[in-house]
Amino acid sequence: MDFSPYCLYDSAARLYQVYTEWMSEDAWPMQVSLLCFDVLCRINVPKSQLPAGATLLRTILSSDKTNISVLTGDRVAHLLLISLANIKMETRLKSHTFLLATLLPVPKFVHNNKWMKGVLEACLIHQCLNIVLEPLKQAAKLGVMLSDPWGYSRYCFTPIASYIVDTPEAAMLAAVGGKMSPITMATYKEFGDDFWHEPCTSSTTLAQLAAAASKADPSDIEAYFREAQKFRLNGVHLPFWRDVPLSCPSSFFNPEILHHFHKKFGDHDSKWCINALGPAEVDFRFSVLQPIMGFCHFKEGISSLKQVTGQTL
């Protein structure tokens, strides 16, 4: 585990910085940054630097809808898992470093409107996360004394480093509409733009929620949802991340490797290449590649593959 931020460079001249573990990335500016989070201003907490010697314990959250029973009711729930970004990647990938925090409910609402069911489900998930993550929020705001693996006590702060979810669930947790990017202000019609859109920061979303609440009572869910839709929000009034310092949806929602890279290649890139070059040419080029230890070799090509599985190395 890493407890101190550090910077890596490719040479003594320090021309290019190398990013590996989380402690070599955004932990350094965070260690000295001001806790200028909107909620701190609302509760009259003065802006202050992290205390001298404080330790950043960035948490990693993950959730997904999963069957928790088979042949006994077919029940499903959102499993909420938690881990630490301070654990080195090689250890986190090979060890059981994710712990089950809770089972978030997947209810069936009886409302007639389909969109209303989605709003109610999103509000319920955020409310459950508010309750479950309350100790984490208090530690992120005020700090907590914890023992490290060597038995030393450390003054720790626990902001959110990453939340690993699928894209639709990321949009729901970011409190934006389903066709909006959870990390930028882009809509689905702008996903193909060749430039990076303005980030969808927590301060921007909270300001939009406040504007919607000024025109409609949040307890009137239908009226509030209509106002929230004008800002392309999903109708959640109190997102769970609103009072977690140094945590912003635009930074902790990271690309999900399985769908954003592997399935993207299989569903799009490979099909484009097959259509452009032809199945025979693509299969030939894959078959003549030099086999490499630890990597799968497709000696018969890839054009006829329907599903690819294998062990993660």
C-alpha positions in Angstrom: 0.0 0.0 0.0 1.1 3.6 -0.7 0.4 6.3 1.9 2.4 9.2 0.5 1.9 10.9 -2.8 4.9 10.9 -5.2 5.9 12.1 -8.7 7.7 9.8 -11.2 9.6 11.2 -14.2 11.2 9.5 -17.1 14.6 11.2 -16.6 16.5 13.4 -14.2 15.6 16.4 -16.3 11.9 15.9 -15.3 10.6 16.6 -18.8 7.8 14.0 -18.7 5.9 12.7 -15.8 5.0 9.0 -15.6 1.7 7.9 -14.1 1.3 4.4 -12.6 -0.4 4.0 -9.3 -3.1 6.4 -8.0 -0.6 8.0 -5.6 1.5 9.1 -8.6 -1.5 10.8 -10.2 -4.0 13.3 -8.7 -3.1 12.5 -5.0 -0.2 15.0 -5.1 -2.4 18.2 -5.8 -5.1 16.8 -3.5 -2.8 16.6 -0.6 -2.2 20.4 -0.7 -5.5 21.5 -2.2 -8.1 23.6 -0.5 -11.3 21.9 0.6 -13.3 24.4 -1.4 -16.4 22.2 -1.8 -19.8 23.8 -2.1 -21.3 21.9 0.7 -18.6 23.0 3.1 -19.6 26.6 2.4 -23.3 25.9 3.0 -22.6 24.4 6.5 -20.2 27.2 7.4 -17.0 25.1 7.4 -14.1 27.4 6.6 -11.8 26.6 3.7 -8.7 25.0 5.1 -5.8 22.8 3.9 -5.5 19.2 4.8 -3.8 18.9 8.1 -0.1 18.3 8.2 0.6 14.6 8.0 -2.9 13.7 7.0 -3.2 10.5 4.9 -5.4 10.3 1.8 -7.3 7.0 1.6 -9.1 7.1 -1.7 -12.0 4.7 -1.9 -13.1 2.7 -5.0 -16.8 1.8 -5.2 -18.4 -0.6 -7.6 -22.0 -1.7 -8.1 -23.9 -3.8 -10.6 -27.3 -5.5 -10.8 -26.7 -9.2 -10.0 -28.9 -12.2 -9.3 -28.5 -13.1 -5.7 -30.7 -16.2 -5.8 -31.2 -19.0 -8.3 -34.3 -21.2 -8.4 -35.5 -19.6 -5.1 -37.4 -16.6 -6.2 -35.0 -15.2 -8.8 -34.1 -12.1 -6.7 -31.8 -9.4 -7.9 -30.0 -6.6 -6.2 -27.3 -4.0 -6.8 -24.1 -5.3 -5.0 -22.1 -2.3 -3.7 -18.4 -3.2 -3.3 -15.7 -1.1 -1.7 -11.9 -1.1 -2.0 -8.9 1.3 -1.6 -7.0 3.0 -4.4 -3.9 3.0 -2.1 -3.5 -0.7 -2.6 -1.1 -1.3 -5.5 -2.7 -2.5 -8.7 -0.8 -5.7 -9.0 -2.1 -6.7 -5.5 -5.6 -5.4 -6.0 -6.0 -7.4 -9.3 -4.8 -10.7 -7.8 -6.3 -10.5 -4.3 -9.8 -10.3 -2.9 -9.5 -6.6 -2.0 -13.1 -5.6 -2.7 -15.5 -6.0 0.2 -19.2 -6.3 0.0 -20.7 -3.1 1.7 -24.4 -3.7 1.1 -27.1 -4.9 -1.2 -29.0 -2.0 -2.8 -32.6 -2.9 -3.6 -34.1 -3.3 -7.1 -37.8 -2.6 -6.4 -40.8 -2.9 -8.8 -42.9 0.2 -8.7 -46.6 0.1 -9.6 -46.8 3.6 -11.1 -48.3 3.7 -14.6 -45.7 5.9 -16.2 -42.4 4.1 -17.2 -40.3 7.3 -16.8 -41.7 7.8 -13.3 -40.6 4.3 -12.3 -37.1 5.2 -13.4 -37.1 8.5 -11.4 -38.3 6.7 -8.3 -35.7 3.9 -8.6 -32.9 6.5 -9.1 -34.1 8.5 -6.0 -34.2 5.3 -4.0 -30.7 4.2 -5.0 -29.2 7.6 -4.1 -31.1 7.6 -0.8 -29.7 4.2 0.1 -26.2 5.3 -0.9 -26.6 8.4 1.3 -27.3 6.1 4.3 -24.7 3.5 3.6 -21.9 5.9 2.8 -22.5 8.3 5.7 -19.5 7.1 7.7 -17.3 7.5 4.6 -18.6 11.0 4.1 -17.8 12.0 7.7 -14.3 10.6 7.3 -13.9 12.5 4.1 -14.9 15.8 5.7 -13.5 15.5 9.2 -11.0 12.7 9.0 -10.7 9.6 11.1 -7.9 7.8 13.0 -7.1 4.4 11.5 -4.4 1.9 12.0 -2.2 1.0 9.0 -0.8 -2.6 8.4 2.2 -1.8 10.7 0.0 -0.8 13.6 0.7 3.0 13.3 -2.3 5.4 13.7 -2.9 7.7 10.8 -5.2 10.7 10.4 -7.1 9.6 7.2 -9.5 11.3 4.8 -11.6 9.2 2.4 -12.7 10.9 -0.8 -14.0 8.8 -3.7 -11.3 7.9 -6.3 -13.4 5.8 -8.6 -16.9 4.4 -9.0 -16.9 1.4 -11.4 -20.3 1.0 -13.1 -21.8 0.5 -16.5 -22.6 3.7 -18.6 -26.4 3.8 -17.9 -25.8 3.4 -14.2 -23.1 6.0 -14.3 -25.6 8.5 -15.8 -28.1 7.6 -13.1 -25.6 8.1 -10.3 -24.3 11.4 -11.8 -28.0 12.6 -11.7 -28.0 13.3 -15.4 -30.4 12.1 -18.1 -29.9 8.7 -19.8 -28.7 10.2 -23.0 -26.2 12.6 -21.4 -22.5 11.9 -20.7 -22.0 11.3 -17.0 -18.6 13.1 -17.1 -19.1 15.9 -19.7 -21.9 18.2 -20.8 -22.2 16.4 -24.1 -25.4 14.8 -25.3 -25.7 11.6 -27.3 -25.8 13.7 -30.5 -22.3 15.2 -29.6 -20.5 12.0 -28.7 -18.7 11.9 -32.0 -17.3 15.4 -31.7 -13.5 15.7 -32.1 -13.0 17.8 -29.0 -13.4 17.4 -25.3 -16.6 19.0 -24.0 -16.8 20.9 -20.8 -16.7 18.6 -17.7 -20.0 17.9 -15.9 -18.7 19.0 -12.5 -20.5 18.6 -9.2 -20.8 22.3 -8.7 -22.5 22.7 -12.1 -25.0 19.9 -11.4 -25.7 21.1 -7.8 -26.4 24.6 -9.2 -28.8 23.2 -11.8 -30.6 21.2 -9.1 -30.9 24.3 -6.9 -32.4 26.2 -9.9 -34.9 23.4 -10.5 -35.8 23.3 -6.8 -36.5 27.1 -6.8 -39.3 26.5 -9.4 -40.8 23.2 -8.2 -41.0 21.5 -4.8 -38.7 18.4 -4.9 -41.4 16.5 -2.9 -43.7 16.9 -6.0 -41.6 14.4 -8.0 -43.5 14.9 -11.3 -43.3 18.7 -11.3 -39.7 18.7 -10.1 -38.7 16.2 -12.8 -40.2 18.4 -15.5 -38.0 21.3 -14.2 -35.0 19.1 -13.9 -35.5 17.9 -17.5 -34.8 21.4 -18.7 -31.2 21.0 -17.4 -31.1 17.4 -18.8 -31.1 15.9 -15.2 -32.9 12.7 -14.1 -34.9 14.2 -11.2 -32.8 13.1 -8.3 -32.8 16.0 -5.8 -30.1 14.8 -3.4 -27.3 13.0 -5.2 -25.2 10.9 -2.8 -21.9 12.6 -3.8 -23.1 16.2 -3.0 -21.4 16.3 0.4 -18.2 14.3 -0.3 -15.2 16.7 -0.4 -12.6 16.3 -3.2 -15.0 14.0 -5.1 -16.6 14.9 -8.4 -18.5 12.7 -10.8 -16.6 14.1 -13.7 -13.4 12.5 -12.3 -14.5 9.4 -10.4 -16.5 7.8 -13.2 -13.8 6.1 -15.2 -14.1 4.1 -18.5 -15.2 0.6 -17.8 -12.6 -1.7 -19.5 -14.9 -4.6 -20.5 -17.5 -2.5 -22.4 -15.5 0.6 -23.4 -12.5 -1.2 -24.8 -12.9 -5.0 -25.3 -16.6 -5.0 -26.4 -16.0 -1.8 -28.4 -13.3 -3.6 -30.4 -15.4 -6.8 -30.9 -18.7 -5.0 -31.7 -17.3 -2.1 -33.9 -13.6 -2.0 -34.8 -13.3 -5.7 -35.8 -16.5 -5.5 -37.9 -15.3 -2.4 -39.7 -12.0 -4.1 -40.6 -13.8 -7.2 -41.8 -16.1 -5.2 -44.0 -13.3 -3.1 -45.4 -10.7 -5.9 -46.0 -12.8 -9.0 -46.2 -13.0 -12.0 -43.8 -10.2 -13.9 -45.6 -7.7 -11.1 -45.5 -8.3 -10.3 -41.8 -8.1 -14.0 -40.8 -4.9 -14.4 -42.7 -3.2 -11.4 -41.0 -4.2 -12.7 -37.5 -3.0 -16.2 -38.4 0.5 -15.1 -39.3 1.0 -13.1 -36.1 3.9 -14.4 -34.0 2.5 -16.3 -30.9 3.4 -14.5 -27.7 3.5 -16.3 -24.3 0.6 -15.2 -22.2 -1.6 -13.9 -25.1 -4.2 -15.8 -27.1 -3.2 -16.6 -30.7 -6.0 -16.8 -33.2 -4.5 -19.2 -35.7 -7.8 -19.5 -37.6 -8.6 -15.8 -37.6 -11.4 -13.9 -35.9 -14.1 -13.4 -38.5 -16.1 -16.5 -37.4 -15.9 -15.8 -33.6 -19.2 -15.3 -31.8 -17.9 -14.9 -28.2 -14.4 -14.7 -26.8 -13.7 -15.7 -23.2 -10.5 -16.5 -21.3 -8.6 -16.1 -18.2 -7.6 -12.6 -17.1 -3.8 -12.5 -16.7 
